[in-house]
Amino acid sequence: MSWEVLTGAFALLDSVLVALFVVWILSLKRDPTSAIAWSVTVVFLPFIGIFLFLIFGYQNIHRPLRRKIKHK
């Protein structure tokens, strides 16, 4: 494999991952400020931003807590 092919494949992978994660973030986050902040992070820091979102941004803690509070 030449460097041109490897660089092109890496750029294509980067573009696809960023597009998929931005769509996922926008559909997941209800707060517009949070959704835009995470989307910008993923666009400008592609692999680091995706890793950070998977660690810190994807939280389902609030939904079960809201359900418990409503049932009391």
C-alpha positions as CSV (number, residue, x, y, z in Angstrom):
1,M,0.0,0.0,0.0
2,S,1.2,3.4,-0.8
3,W,1.0,6.4,1.5
4,E,-1.6,8.1,-0.8
5,V,-4.0,5.1,-0.5
6,L,-3.4,4.9,3.3
7,T,-4.0,8.6,3.8
8,G,-7.1,8.6,1.6
9,A,-8.5,5.6,3.5
10,F,-7.8,7.3,6.9
11,A,-9.5,10.5,5.7
12,L,-12.5,8.6,4.5
13,L,-12.8,6.7,7.8
14,D,-12.5,10.0,9.6
15,S,-15.2,11.7,7.6
16,V,-17.6,8.8,7.9
17,L,-17.1,8.4,11.7
18,V,-17.5,12.2,12.3
19,A,-20.7,12.3,10.2
20,L,-22.2,9.2,12.0
21,F,-21.3,10.6,15.5
22,V,-22.7,14.0,14.8
23,V,-26.0,12.6,13.7
24,W,-26.0,10.3,16.8
25,I,-25.2,13.2,19.1
26,L,-27.9,15.4,17.6
27,S,-30.5,12.7,18.0
28,L,-29.4,11.7,21.5
29,K,-28.9,15.1,23.2
30,R,-32.0,17.0,24.1
31,D,-30.2,20.2,25.3
32,P,-29.3,22.1,22.2
33,T,-26.2,23.7,23.8
34,S,-24.9,20.3,24.8
35,A,-25.6,18.8,21.4
36,I,-23.8,21.7,19.5
37,A,-20.8,21.6,21.9
38,W,-20.3,17.9,21.5
39,S,-20.8,18.1,17.7
40,V,-18.2,20.9,17.4
41,T,-15.8,18.8,19.6
42,V,-16.2,15.8,17.4
43,V,-15.7,17.8,14.2
44,F,-12.6,19.7,15.3
45,L,-11.0,16.8,17.3
46,P,-12.3,13.8,15.4
47,F,-10.9,10.7,17.2
48,I,-10.2,12.4,20.5
49,G,-13.7,14.0,20.5
50,I,-15.4,10.7,19.7
51,F,-13.5,9.0,22.6
52,L,-14.4,11.9,25.0
53,F,-18.1,11.7,24.0
54,L,-18.1,7.9,24.6
55,I,-16.6,8.4,28.0
56,F,-18.3,11.5,29.2
57,G,-21.2,12.5,26.9
58,Y,-23.2,9.4,26.6
59,Q,-25.1,9.2,29.9
60,N,-28.4,7.5,30.6
61,I,-28.4,8.3,34.3
62,H,-30.9,11.1,34.2
63,R,-33.7,9.1,32.5
64,P,-34.1,6.4,35.1
65,L,-33.9,8.9,37.9
66,R,-36.7,11.0,36.4
67,R,-38.8,7.8,36.1
68,K,-38.2,7.0,39.8
69,I,-39.1,10.5,40.8
70,K,-42.3,10.5,38.8
71,H,-43.5,7.2,40.3
72,K,-43.2,8.4,43.9
